[in-house]
Amino acid sequence: CNIFIPSAFSPNNDGENDAFEIKGDGISLLTLKIYDRWGHLMFETNDINKGWDGSDSYRNKNGEIANEGVYVYILNAEMMNGQIINKKGNISLIR
């Protein structure tokens, strides 16, 4: 069971690293939350195939783009073998 969490992404629509996505083998359940430096929730998903595109869809219903900077992620995952993985860290959004 492996999980890959990138440290940065650049949502500039060039086809490379345009979303912050968790990749891994054997993930059965996942909750991913992204917060800004003030603790505001920016993104949340339970879908392993859905990544954060760098928009602020929680405070702005139009999905305004988030500012370049460092954000906090909280990942809770359950692996197919029953292992529970809880991780916190930083992600850099580069424009």
MARTIVO-14494 format. One record per residue: x, y, z of N, C-alpha, C in turn; residue in three letters. Coordinates in steps of 0.1 Angstrom, whole numbers, plus 2048, in hexadecimal, padded with zeros to 3 digits. Layout:
BEGIN
+------+------+------+-------+-------+-------+------+------+------+------+
| n_xx | n_yy | n_zz | ca_xx | ca_yy | ca_zz | c_xx | c_yy | c_zz | rest |
+------+------+------+-------+-------+-------+------+------+------+------+
|    X |    Y |    Z |     X |     Y |     Z |    X |    Y |    Z |  ALA |
...
+------+------+------+-------+-------+-------+------+------+------+------+
This chain:
BEGIN
+------+------+------+-------+-------+-------+------+------+------+------+
| n_xx | n_yy | n_zz | ca_xx | ca_yy | ca_zz | c_xx | c_yy | c_zz | rest |
+------+------+------+-------+-------+-------+------+------+------+------+
|  808 |  7F4 |  800 |   800 |   800 |   800 |  809 |  80C |  800 |  CYS |
|  808 |  814 |  7F5 |   810 |   820 |   7F4 |  807 |  82C |  7F1 |  ASN |
|  80B |  837 |  7F7 |   804 |   844 |   7F4 |  80E |  84E |  7F0 |  ILE |
|  80B |  855 |  7E5 |   814 |   860 |   7E1 |  80D |  86D |  7E3 |  PHE |
|  813 |  876 |  7EA |   80D |   884 |   7EC |  817 |  88E |  7E7 |  ILE |
|  814 |  895 |  7DC |   81D |   89F |   7D7 |  81F |  8AB |  7E1 |  PRO |
|  82A |  8B2 |  7DF |   82C |   8BD |   7E8 |  829 |  8CB |  7E1 |  SER |
|  826 |  8CA |  7D4 |   822 |   8D6 |   7CC |  81A |  8D3 |  7C0 |  ALA |
|  813 |  8DC |  7BB |   80C |   8DB |   7AE |  80A |  8E9 |  7A8 |  PHE |
|  808 |  8E9 |  79B |   807 |   8F5 |   794 |  7FA |  8F5 |  78A |  SER |
|  7EF |  8F9 |  78F |   7E3 |   8F9 |   787 |  7E2 |  904 |  77C |  PRO |
|  7EA |  902 |  772 |   7EB |   90C |   767 |  7E7 |  906 |  75A |  ASN |
|  7E0 |  8FB |  75A |   7DA |   8F4 |   74E |  7E4 |  8F1 |  744 |  ASN |
|  7F1 |  8ED |  748 |   7FB |   8E8 |   73E |  7FB |  8D9 |  73D |  ASP |
|  7F2 |  8D2 |  744 |   7F1 |   8C4 |   744 |  7FA |  8BD |  74D |  GLY |
|  802 |  8C4 |  755 |   80C |   8BE |   75E |  80A |  8C3 |  76C |  GLU |
|  807 |  8BB |  776 |   805 |   8BF |   784 |  7FB |  8CA |  785 |  ASN |
|  7F0 |  8C9 |  77E |   7E5 |   8D3 |   77F |  7DC |  8D1 |  78B |  ASP |
|  7DD |  8C6 |  792 |   7D5 |   8C4 |   79D |  7DD |  8BD |  7A8 |  ALA |
|  7D9 |  8C0 |  7B5 |   7DF |   8B9 |   7C0 |  7D7 |  8AC |  7C2 |  PHE |
|  7DE |  8A1 |  7BE |   7D7 |   894 |   7BF |  7DF |  88A |  7C7 |  GLU |
|  7D8 |  882 |  7CF |   7DE |   877 |   7D6 |  7DE |  86B |  7CE |  ILE |
|  7E9 |  864 |  7CD |   7EA |   858 |   7C5 |  7EE |  84D |  7CE |  LYS |
|  7EA |  841 |  7CB |   7EE |   836 |   7D3 |  7E8 |  828 |  7CF |  GLY |
|  7EE |  81E |  7D4 |   7E9 |   810 |   7D2 |  7E2 |  80C |  7DE |  ASP |
|  7D7 |  806 |  7DC |   7CF |   800 |   7E7 |  7C8 |  809 |  7F0 |  GLY |
|  7C4 |  815 |  7EB |   7BC |   81E |   7F3 |  7AD |  81A |  7F1 |  ILE |
|  7A6 |  818 |  7FC |   798 |   814 |   7FB |  78F |  820 |  7FF |  SER |
|  793 |  828 |  809 |   78C |   834 |   80D |  795 |  83F |  80F |  LEU |
|  790 |  84B |  80C |   799 |   857 |   80D |  791 |  863 |  811 |  LEU |
|  796 |  86C |  819 |   791 |   879 |   81C |  79D |  883 |  81B |  THR |
|  79C |  88D |  812 |   7A6 |   896 |   810 |  7A0 |  8A4 |  812 |  LEU |
|  7A7 |  8AC |  81B |   7A3 |   8BA |   81D |  7AF |  8C3 |  81B |  LYS |
|  7AC |  8CF |  815 |   7B6 |   8D9 |   813 |  7B2 |  8E6 |  81A |  ILE |
|  7BB |  8EC |  822 |   7B8 |   8F8 |   829 |  7C2 |  903 |  825 |  TYR |
|  7BE |  910 |  826 |   7C7 |   91B |   823 |  7CE |  91E |  831 |  ASP |
|  7D7 |  928 |  831 |   7DF |   92B |   83D |  7D6 |  930 |  848 |  ARG |
|  7CA |  934 |  846 |   7C1 |   939 |   850 |  7B8 |  92F |  855 |  TRP |
|  7B9 |  923 |  850 |   7B1 |   917 |   854 |  7A4 |  916 |  84D |  GLY |
|  7A2 |  91D |  842 |   795 |   91C |   83B |  796 |  910 |  831 |  HIS |
|  78C |  908 |  831 |   78B |   8FC |   829 |  78A |  901 |  81A |  LEU |
|  793 |  8FC |  812 |   794 |   900 |   804 |  78E |  8F5 |  7FB |  MET |
|  790 |  8E8 |  7FF |   78C |   8DD |   7F7 |  78B |  8D1 |  800 |  PHE |
|  781 |  8C8 |  7FC |   77F |   8BB |   803 |  77A |  8B1 |  7F9 |  GLU |
|  77F |  8A5 |  7FA |   77A |   89A |   7F2 |  77B |  88D |  7F9 |  THR |
|  773 |  884 |  7F5 |   774 |   875 |   7F9 |  776 |  86D |  7EC |  ASN |
|  779 |  873 |  7E1 |   77B |   86C |   7D4 |  78A |  86C |  7D1 |  ASP |
|  78F |  860 |  7D1 |   79E |   85E |   7CE |  7A1 |  864 |  7C0 |  ILE |
|  798 |  865 |  7B7 |   79A |   869 |   7AA |  798 |  879 |  7A8 |  ASN |
|  795 |  87F |  7B3 |   793 |   88E |   7B2 |  79E |  895 |  7B9 |  LYS |
|  7A5 |  89E |  7B2 |   7AF |   8A6 |   7B8 |  7AB |  8B4 |  7BA |  GLY |
|  7B3 |  8BC |  7C1 |   7B0 |   8CA |   7C3 |  7B6 |  8D2 |  7B7 |  TRP |
|  7AE |  8DA |  7B1 |   7B2 |   8E1 |   7A5 |  7B7 |  8EF |  7A8 |  ASP |
|  7B8 |  8F3 |  7B5 |   7BD |   900 |   7B8 |  7B3 |  90A |  7B9 |  GLY |
|  7A6 |  907 |  7BA |   79B |   910 |   7BB |  796 |  911 |  7C9 |  SER |
|  790 |  91C |  7CD |   78A |   91D |   7DA |  77B |  91C |  7D9 |  ASP |
|  776 |  910 |  7D8 |   768 |   90D |   7D5 |  75F |  90E |  7E2 |  SER |
|  765 |  90E |  7EE |   75E |   90E |   7FA |  759 |  91C |  7FD |  TYR |
|  762 |  926 |  7FC |   75E |   934 |   800 |  758 |  93C |  7F4 |  ARG |
|  75B |  937 |  7E8 |   757 |   93E |   7DC |  750 |  934 |  7D3 |  ASN |
|  743 |  934 |  7D1 |   73C |   92A |   7C9 |  740 |  92A |  7BA |  LYS |
|  747 |  935 |  7B6 |   74C |   935 |   7A8 |  759 |  92E |  7A6 |  ASN |
|  75F |  929 |  7B1 |   76B |   921 |   7B0 |  777 |  92A |  7AC |  GLY |
|  778 |  936 |  7B2 |   783 |   93F |   7AF |  790 |  938 |  7B2 |  GLU |
|  79A |  93C |  7AB |   7A7 |   935 |   7AD |  7AD |  93A |  7BA |  ILE |
|  7B4 |  931 |  7C0 |   7BA |   933 |   7CD |  7C8 |  93A |  7CA |  ALA |
|  7CC |  942 |  7D4 |   7D9 |   948 |   7D2 |  7E5 |  93E |  7D3 |  ASN |
|  7F0 |  942 |  7CC |   7FC |   93A |   7CE |  800 |  93A |  7DC |  GLU |
|  805 |  92F |  7E1 |   80A |   92F |   7EF |  80A |  920 |  7F4 |  GLY |
|  80B |  920 |  801 |   80C |   913 |   808 |  7FF |  910 |  80F |  VAL |
|  7FA |  904 |  80D |   7ED |   900 |   813 |  7F0 |  8F3 |  81B |  TYR |
|  7E6 |  8F0 |  824 |   7E7 |   8E4 |   82C |  7DE |  8DA |  827 |  VAL |
|  7E2 |  8CD |  827 |   7D9 |   8C2 |   824 |  7D8 |  8B9 |  830 |  TYR |
|  7CD |  8B3 |  831 |   7CA |   8A8 |   83B |  7C5 |  89C |  833 |  ILE |
|  7CC |  891 |  834 |   7C8 |   885 |   82C |  7C5 |  87A |  836 |  LEU |
|  7B9 |  874 |  835 |   7B6 |   868 |   83C |  7B2 |  85D |  832 |  ASN |
|  7B9 |  852 |  833 |   7B7 |   848 |   829 |  7B6 |  83A |  830 |  ALA |
|  7AE |  831 |  82A |   7AE |   823 |   82E |  7B2 |  81B |  823 |  GLU |
|  7BC |  813 |  825 |   7C1 |   80A |   81B |  7B9 |  7FD |  81A |  MET |
|  7BA |  7F6 |  80F |   7B3 |   7EA |   80D |  7B7 |  7DF |  817 |  MET |
|  7C3 |  7E0 |  81C |   7C7 |   7D6 |   826 |  7C3 |  7DA |  834 |  ASN |
|  7BB |  7E5 |  836 |   7B6 |   7EA |   843 |  7BF |  7F4 |  84A |  GLY |
|  7CA |  7F7 |  844 |   7D3 |   801 |   84A |  7CD |  80F |  849 |  GLN |
|  7CE |  816 |  854 |   7C9 |   824 |   854 |  7D5 |  82D |  853 |  ILE |
|  7D4 |  837 |  84A |   7DF |   841 |   848 |  7D9 |  84F |  84A |  ILE |
|  7DF |  856 |  853 |   7DB |   864 |   856 |  7E7 |  86D |  854 |  ASN |
|  7E7 |  876 |  84B |   7F2 |   87F |   848 |  7EE |  88D |  847 |  LYS |
|  7F7 |  896 |  84C |   7F5 |   8A5 |   84B |  802 |  8AA |  844 |  LYS |
|  800 |  8B4 |  83D |   80C |   8BA |   837 |  809 |  8C7 |  82F |  GLY |
|  813 |  8CC |  828 |   812 |   8D8 |   820 |  812 |  8D5 |  811 |  ASN |
|  80B |  8DD |  80A |   80B |   8DC |   7FB |  80D |  8EA |  7F6 |  ILE |
|  816 |  8EB |  7EC |   819 |   8F9 |   7E6 |  811 |  8FA |  7D9 |  SER |
|  809 |  904 |  7D8 |   802 |   907 |   7CC |  80B |  912 |  7C5 |  LEU |
|  80F |  90E |  7B9 |   818 |   917 |   7B1 |  811 |  91B |  7A4 |  ILE |
|  810 |  928 |  7A2 |   809 |   92D |   796 |  814 |  931 |  78B |  ARG |
+------+------+------+-------+-------+-------+------+------+------+------+
